[in-house]
Amino acid sequence: GERGGSSNREKKGGQKRSREQQGDAGREGGERREGEREHARARAEKVWVIASIRVRVVDQRVHRGALYNRKGVVVDTGGAGEFALLMDDDPAQAGDSRARLREGVTQAMVETALPKPGGSVLVVKGKHRGRRGRLLERDSRKDRAVVQLNGDFSVCTLRFDDLSEWAGTADEAEDEF
């Protein structure tokens, strides 16, 4: 009995050492797995990008930095988490909407863009998601916006990330997105 127990201990110790050795040798692989986990978490994040909202490009790698900090309107939310942006007027491409179209943009590359007070907004996150309204006030220091929602005219305070400028037409039906 004792001999069998001794060999079990050796096996357990051997397995432990081999895991440690794998950890040391595979540290680079572990970092890669962590990156994959972050990517999966980002994918699992609720999709907030909706057609007809204005967004700002915040990823400097998009189109080699040419679009960084520029605004555009989401025009096509295709599959695979990608969408197309129609960039706001660029004097070099005035009138040519095809030249201003950028495809393959992802949610992680953009942030919501707000209009000036009085402008139309769409709530993209939270319990009022899908509702449109009018921006009454914005406070950059507190990251808060006061919005009057269409329909019941209720007034609510939302984070900047929870709403975006509505660039669609006024007669488009409000949907629960």
C-alpha positions, -999 to +999 in steps of 0.1 A: +000+000+000+027+024+010+047+018-022+016+026-043+010+058-023+045+069-029+043+064-066+010+084-066+028+113-049+056+112-074+030+113-102+012+143-087+045+161-082+055+153-117+023+166-131+027+198-110+062+204-123+051+198-159+023+224-155+048+249-141+072+242-169+044+246-194+035+279-178+071+292-181+076+279-216+042+289-228+040+324-213+038+340-247+009+317-255-008+327-223-005+364-233-020+355-266-049+337-249-055+368-227-057+389-259-082+365-273-102+367-241-103+405-243-114+403-280-142+378-270-153+402-242-154+431-266-175+410-290-198+400-262-204+437-254-238+448-264-240+462-299-250+499-297-241+510-332-274+517-351-279+530-386-285+568-389-264+579-359-234+601-360-202+587-345-166+599-341-136+577-352-113+573-321-090+546-334-059+561-350-053+530-371-085+534-392-075+543-427-039+550-416-051+578-392-068+598-420-102+595-402-090+600-366-113+623-347-136+628-378-173+622-377-195+602-399-230+587-401-236+549-398-252+539-431-251+501-431-249+478-402-240+445-419-230+413-402-199+403-383-200+434-361-189+457-390-206+486-405-201+514-431-197+551-423-205+579-446-179+605-434-190+641-430-181+664-459-144+664-468-136+694-491-114+671-512-143+648-520-172+673-521-204+658-535-188+623-541-206+602-515-188+570-527-154+586-519-166+594-484-179+559-477-157+538-453-165+501-448-153+475-424-155+499-393-162+482-359-178+495-328-145+495-310-131+521-335-158+548-328-176+566-300-209+584-299-210+620-311-235+645-297-251+675-314-253+710-299-282+716-275-315+715-294-303+688-317-319+654-323-304+623-304-311+586-303-306+567-270-283+537-279-279+521-245-299+516-213-336+513-206-345+540-231-326+524-259-341+531-293-359+562-282-353+596-299-353+629-283-339+664-281-306+673-263-314+700-238-280+704-220-246+688-220-220+688-192-186+676-203-171+677-169-197+653-155-201+633-188-239+639-186-265+650-210-301+661-203-325+648-229-362+653-235-376+621-250-401+622-279-435+608-273-441+614-235-418+644-234-401+630-202-367+645-193-339+622-183-301+626-176-279+602-195-242+595-199-226+607-232-219+571-242-256+563-239-268+585-267-257+598-301-267+624-326-296+612-347-289+619-384-319+601-398-351+618-410-377+631-386-405+609-401-386+575-396-405+554-372-390+549-337-382+512-332-370+492-302-336+484-316 
